[in-house]
Amino acid sequence: MRRLRLLLSQFHARTCSLLKQGAGSRIVSGFMLVAMLTVGSKAVSFFKDAAVARQFGTGDVLDAFLVSFGLLTFLAALFGGGLPESFLPVYTEVAHRKTPRRALRLAVQSTWLHAVSLLGLALLCWLIAPHFISWATRGFNDEKQALAVGLLRQLLPFMVCFGMCYQLSAWLRADKHFIVATTAPMLIPLTIIGVLIYRGAEASVGDLVTGTVLGSIFQLLVLLGALVFHLPGRWRFWRACLALREPALLRISRQSAHYLFAGGVFSSTVVVDQTMAAWLAPGSVAVLGYTEKLCGIILAVTVAPSCDVLFPYFADKVARQDWAGVRRQLILSAASILALAMPAVFLLCWLAPWVVSLLFERGSFTAADTQRVAEVLRYAVFQIPFYIVGSLASRVIVAMQATHFIIWVSFVGLIGNIVLNWVLMRSMETAGIALSTVLVQMTSAVIACLYVFKQIRTRL
C-alpha cells in the first residue's frame, strides 16, 4: 500500500508538471502533435471506408479484396517491422556512442537491405498466391478464390512500397521528425477516395486496387523526399555508404531475423482471424474488418501517437542506462493514456449500433450489416486497454533488444489465439473471434509488463 501511494503521488506530481510545461515538454508537445495528425489521418481513412462500404457493402468482392489486402498488409508490417524494430535502438546507440554521421550511414545501408528483402518477398508471393489462397479461403467458391488470387498479385507493388514506408518512418521518428511520418499514411485513403469519386457508380474492385497502389507510391515518395532533405549532399558521404559497411548493420540483420520471426508469429493472429472468419457465414471477413477499423478510432488517438513519440525516448534512456527513468516513463505514460481511453471504450460499447449505422449504413451496407458489426464490436472494443499497455511495454522490450523474450511471448499469443478462436467461434461465430482477441491481448500485456519490471528491477 505504501508503494502504491508513493507511485500515485509521483504520478500526480508528474502530471501537474507536464500540464504546467504544456507545449514546452517535448514528449507532451510531440504526443499532441502526432495525436492531432493521426486523428486527421484516421478521419480520411473513415471517409474512405464509408465510400468503400457504400460501393461494396459486405459482399463477396470485398471479402476477396480484404483477404488479399490483409495478407499483404501483414507481410508489409512483418518485414517492415523486423528491420525498423531492430534498427531504431541500434541507430540511437550508434549516434550516442559513435557519431551522427556513422548513424546516418547505418540508416542508408539498412534501407537498401530492406528494399532487397521486400522485392524478394514480392516474387515469392507471386509464385505461391494460388496455393495460399486455396488453403486460406476454403469457405470461398472457385470464382471467389480466383478473384482473390488476381487481387493479391495486383496488390504486390503496394506491399513493397508500404513495407519501405515502415523503414523510412522509423528513421524519421528516430531523429524526432514526426510530422511527415504521421501525415504521409493519409495519402493512401485520399487516393482511393479520389479514384472512387472519379469512377462514380462504375467503380469496381479494380479501381480499389488502383487507388491503393498509387497511394502507397505517393506515400513512399513523400517520405523519401523528407529524408533526402535531411541527408548530407556531399558525394563523399554517399561513396562511404557504398564502400564502407557499417559494423552495426550485421547486428541489425541478426536481430531483425528474431523480430521477423516473432512478429510473424504474433502478427499472424490477424491472418488467422481472417482465415477462420472465412470459414463462417459469407461476409464474416468484412464484418471483422469493419470492427477493427472502429476500434482503430480510439487506438489512433492513444496508442499510435504514444508509441511513435515514446519509442525514441525509451531507446535514448536505455542507451544511457537510465532504468529508473524508463520505469517512471512507462508507468506515467500507460496511466495517462488509459485514463484517456477507458471512457471512450465504454462509450463505444454502449453506442455501438448507432456508431456503425452513422459511419457505414448507406448504399450496399444495410441495417442487417449494422447489427452484425455492432454485435462483434461490443466484444472487440475491450481489447483496447490491454493493447495500449502491451504496446507500451513492448516498446521498452524492443529498446532493451530482448529478442528471445519477444519470440516466446509471440508463440504464446499465436497458440492462444488459434485455440480460443476454434473454441469460441463454434458457439459465438464472428463475435467469438473478437472475444478471443481480447483474451490474447490481455495475456500478452500482463506477461510483457511483468517481464519489463523484472528486468528493470534486476538492472537497478
GIGI-V556544 format. One record per backbone hydrogen bond with DSSP energy under -1.0 kcal/mol. NH is the residue of the N-H (numbers start at 1). CO is the residue of the C=O. Records with the same first field share a line. If there is no record, write none. Layout:
NH = CO / CO
This chain:
5 = 1
6 = 2
7 = 3
8 = 4
9 = 5
10 = 6
11 = 7
12 = 8
13 = 9
14 = 10
15 = 11
16 = 12
17 = 13
18 = 14
19 = 15
20 = 16
21 = 17
22 = 18
24 = 21
25 = 22
29 = 25
30 = 26
31 = 27
32 = 28
33 = 29
34 = 30
35 = 31
36 = 32
37 = 33
38 = 34
39 = 35
40 = 36
41 = 37
42 = 38
43 = 39
44 = 40
45 = 41
46 = 42
47 = 43
48 = 44
49 = 45
50 = 46
51 = 47
52 = 48
53 = 49
54 = 50
55 = 51
56 = 52
57 = 53
59 = 56
63 = 59
64 = 60
65 = 61
66 = 62
67 = 63
68 = 64
69 = 65
70 = 66
71 = 67
72 = 68
73 = 69
74 = 70
75 = 71
76 = 72
77 = 73
78 = 74
79 = 75
80 = 76
82 = 78
83 = 79
85 = 81
86 = 82
87 = 83
88 = 84
90 = 86
91 = 87
92 = 88
93 = 89
94 = 90
95 = 91
96 = 92
97 = 93
98 = 94
103 = 99
104 = 100
105 = 101
106 = 102
107 = 103
108 = 104
109 = 105
110 = 106
111 = 107
112 = 108
113 = 109
114 = 110
115 = 111
116 = 112
117 = 113
118 = 114
119 = 115
120 = 116
121 = 117
122 = 118
123 = 119
124 = 120
125 = 121
126 = 122
127 = 123
128 = 124
129 = 125
132 = 128
133 = 129
134 = 130
135 = 131
136 = 132
137 = 133
140 = 137
145 = 141
146 = 142
147 = 143
148 = 144
149 = 145
150 = 146
151 = 147
152 = 148
153 = 149
154 = 150
155 = 151
159 = 155
160 = 156
161 = 157
162 = 158
163 = 159
164 = 160
165 = 161
166 = 162
167 = 163
168 = 164
169 = 165
170 = 166
171 = 167
172 = 168
173 = 169
174 = 170
175 = 171
176 = 173
177 = 172
182 = 178
183 = 179
184 = 180
186 = 183
187 = 184
188 = 185
190 = 186
191 = 187
192 = 188
193 = 189
194 = 190
195 = 191
196 = 192
197 = 193
198 = 194
199 = 195
200 = 196
202 = 199
203 = 200
208 = 204
209 = 205
210 = 206
211 = 207
212 = 208
213 = 209
214 = 210
215 = 211
216 = 212
217 = 213
218 = 214
219 = 215
220 = 216
221 = 217
222 = 218
223 = 219
224 = 220
225 = 221
226 = 222
227 = 223
228 = 224
229 = 225
238 = 234
239 = 235
240 = 236
241 = 237
242 = 238
243 = 239
244 = 240
249 = 246
250 = 247
252 = 248
253 = 249
254 = 250
255 = 251
256 = 252
257 = 253
259 = 255
260 = 256
261 = 257
262 = 258
263 = 259
264 = 260
265 = 261
266 = 262
267 = 263
269 = 266
270 = 267
272 = 268
273 = 269
274 = 270
275 = 271
276 = 272
277 = 273
278 = 274
280 = 277
284 = 281
287 = 283
288 = 284
289 = 285
290 = 286
291 = 287
292 = 288
293 = 289
294 = 290
295 = 291
296 = 292
297 = 294
299 = 295
300 = 296
304 = 299
306 = 302
307 = 303
308 = 304
309 = 305
310 = 306
311 = 307
314 = 310
315 = 311
316 = 312
317 = 313
318 = 314
319 = 315
320 = 316
321 = 318
322 = 317
323 = 321
326 = 322
327 = 323
328 = 324
329 = 325
330 = 326
331 = 327
332 = 328
333 = 329
334 = 330
335 = 331
336 = 332
337 = 333
338 = 334
339 = 335
340 = 336
341 = 337
342 = 338
345 = 341
346 = 342
347 = 343
348 = 344
349 = 345
350 = 346
351 = 347
355 = 351
356 = 352
357 = 353
358 = 354
359 = 355
360 = 356
361 = 357
362 = 360
364 = 54
365 = 362
370 = 366
371 = 367
372 = 368
373 = 369
374 = 370
375 = 371
376 = 372
377 = 373
378 = 374
379 = 376
380 = 376
381 = 377
382 = 379
383 = 380
384 = 381
387 = 383
388 = 384
389 = 385
390 = 386
391 = 387
392 = 388
393 = 389
394 = 390
395 = 391
396 = 392
397 = 393
398 = 394
399 = 395
400 = 396
401 = 398
402 = 397
403 = 401
406 = 402
407 = 403
408 = 404
409 = 405
410 = 406
411 = 407
412 = 408
413 = 409
414 = 410
415 = 411
416 = 412
417 = 413
418 = 414
419 = 415
420 = 416
421 = 417
422 = 418
423 = 419
424 = 420
425 = 421
428 = 424
429 = 425
431 = 428
433 = 429
434 = 430
435 = 431
436 = 432
437 = 433
438 = 434
439 = 435
440 = 436
441 = 437
442 = 438
443 = 439
444 = 440
445 = 441
446 = 442
447 = 443
448 = 444
449 = 445
450 = 446
451 = 447
452 = 448
453 = 449
454 = 450
455 = 451
456 = 452
457 = 453
458 = 454
459 = 455
460 = 456
